[in-house]
Amino acid sequence: MRPNLPTLGAPPKRSPIGPVVAVSLILGGAAGGVWWWKQRMAAAAPQEAAATPTANGEGTAAPNPGAPTAPGTGTAQAPSAAPAPVDPVKAAGLERASMRIEGPLETALIRSAGGDVGPALAQVVTRTLVWWVEVPGEILRGDTLDVLYQRRPNEEPLVHAVRFTSAKLGKTMSAFRFQPAGESTPRYYLPTGDELELRLEKSPVDDYEQVTSLLRDGRRHKGVDFRTPVGTPVKAPFSGVVKRKNWNWSSNGNCLELVESGGRARRALFLHLDEVDKDIRPGTRFNVGQVVGRSGNTGRSFAPHLHYQLMTQDDRVLDPFDQHKTYRRALAARYKTAFDDEVRRLEGLLGTSVAGK
């Protein structure tokens, strides 16, 4: 018979406090883990931003805590870059060549302005320098030159101002391009308002755009070239008799030779004429100032102009600017204010000469 075991009674009731505490501990630990993870990620974010590579492979800079922020945001405001300075010469649509001459003029201009424009620029600048010195003989090492010019497609550059310091003359000279209101063409003027170019009394042409060639410009040209539109009246510089007409046409084009009556019997040659009246022939007489033909662009000519040449009977070339009386025409007083304003503008764009650098 099995022995009676002691009665243990009913199973005790479980307290609800234990499970509640356990659950609370679990939830509390989970919440703490989430908080710790958020704090860790927040701390790591600036470091990752500092190490983020940019497009060029470099890391982006971390924000500066002391940098100012844009109103209403927490983002640092980057300082704005200073605007690039404006070049007044470029703003005027011009370029400047500034140089100390240590050899040929063309070499100096190529070095300063570039090989694409330098050779043509040398030809244009020479047309101003020849009124001060002989080119190239009287341009010396150490002379300085400043030029304001404008490039033009398929045309020679347009020179607006020239400043030249000559050791031979011991001074600085300037010339400025200016077109008075109502005048058909611009011309170069000295700061005084006088034209740069000398004019001939009893000239073969009354008016013209520019003298483009002189005997003293180093080109070994035998005459003076006046740039002037086709059809400009050409006049006899003295009374004389026609010696010949339209010879060597492939080079001279339509041409005429006039021999001075009496005096020194000088010979005047007019080349590249547009037309010579058919009634003009050897022996035809002209008085001083009488029209002998019209300027043109015939023969070996690259632009409309008149070639005017003076010679002796034994074929010695004469310089018209030595044979004629000369003068400089002054700008009309009514244009002086506008001219002075233009001179100040161009002088400002020329800036400080290389001689002063």
Residue, then its C-alpha position, 0 to 999 in steps of 0.5 A: m500500500r502506498p504511503n500517504l504523501p503529505t498534502l502540498g495544497a493548491p499551486p500558489k498564484r503568480s504575481p503579475i509584477g514580474p512579467v511587467v518588470a521584465v517587459s519594461l526592462i526589455l522595452g527600455g533596453a531597446a529604446g536605449g539602443v535606438w537612442w545610442w544608434k542615433q547619437r552615433m550616426a549624428a556624430a558620424a555625419p559631419q565626418e562623412a560629409a568632410a570625406t565625401p569626394t567631389a567631382n575633381g576627386e577632392g573632399t568637400a570642406a566641413p562647414n565652419p561652425g563660425a561661418p554666417t548662416a543665411p537668415g532662416t536656415g542652418t546652412a552656412q552662407a558661402p562668401s560671394a566671389a569678387p567680380a573680375p575687373v573690367d579691362p577698359v580697352k577691351a570694353a571699348g572694342l580695342e586692343r593695345a600694343s605697347m613696346r620698347i623697340e630693340g630692332p625692326l619695327e615689324t618685329a616689335l609689333i609682332r612680338s606685342a600684337g601677335g603674328d596674325v596682325g603684327p605685319a599689317l599693323a606695322q604698315v598702318v603705324t608707319r603711315t603715322l611715324v613717317w611724319w615725325v621720323e624717317v622709317p626705318g633709319e631714324i627709329l632707334r633702339g630704346d624708342t617706345l611705341d604705344v598703339l590702340y587698334q581695332r582688328r577688322p576681318n579681311e581689312e587692315p587693322l584700324v589704328h585709333a591712337v599712336r604714341f611714339t617716344s623718339a630718342k633722336l628727337g628727344k620727345t614724345m609725340s601722339a596722333f589721334r584718329f578723329q572724324p568731325a561731324g559732317e566730314s566724309t572721312p576721319r583723319y589723324y590729328l596732333p593734340t593741338g587739333d592740327e592734322l598730322e599729315l602735311r598737305l601740298e600747295k597746288s596738290p594734284v588732288d584737293d582732298y583725300e583720305q590718307v597719304t599711304s606711301l611716302l619716299r621716306d617710309g622705307r618702301r623705296h617707292k618712287g612717288v606719293d600715294f593718295r588714298t582717294p575714291v575712284g573718280t576724284p579729279v586729278k589736277a596739274p600741279f604746274s603748267g605743262v605739256v603731255k609727253r605720253k599716255n597709257w604706257n606700261w599699262s599692266s603696271n601703271g594702268n591708265c596713266l599720264e606724264l606731264v612735262e613742266s613748261g619752262g622753269r626746271a622742266r620737271r616731269a609729273l607722272f599720274l598712275h592708276l587713273d580711272e580714265v584719261d580723256k580720249d582727246i588727250r594726247p602727246g602735245t596737249r597743254f594744261n594750266v596749273g590746277q586744270v583737271v587732267g584725269r580721274s583717280g582710279n584703281t587700274g594696273r597693279s593697284f590693290a585699292p583706289h588711289l593716285h600715284y603721284q611722282l615727280m622726276t627730273q629730265d635725267d630720271r632722278v626722283l624728287d620728293p613732292f613734299d620737298q618740291h611743293k610748299t606744305y602746310r597743316r590744316a587745322l581742325a575747325a573751332r566748332y569741333k574742338t570740344a568734341f576732339d578734346d573729349e576724344v583725345r582724353r578718352l584715347e589717352g586714358l586707354l593708352g595708359t602709362s607708356v612703357a617708358g615709364k614702367 
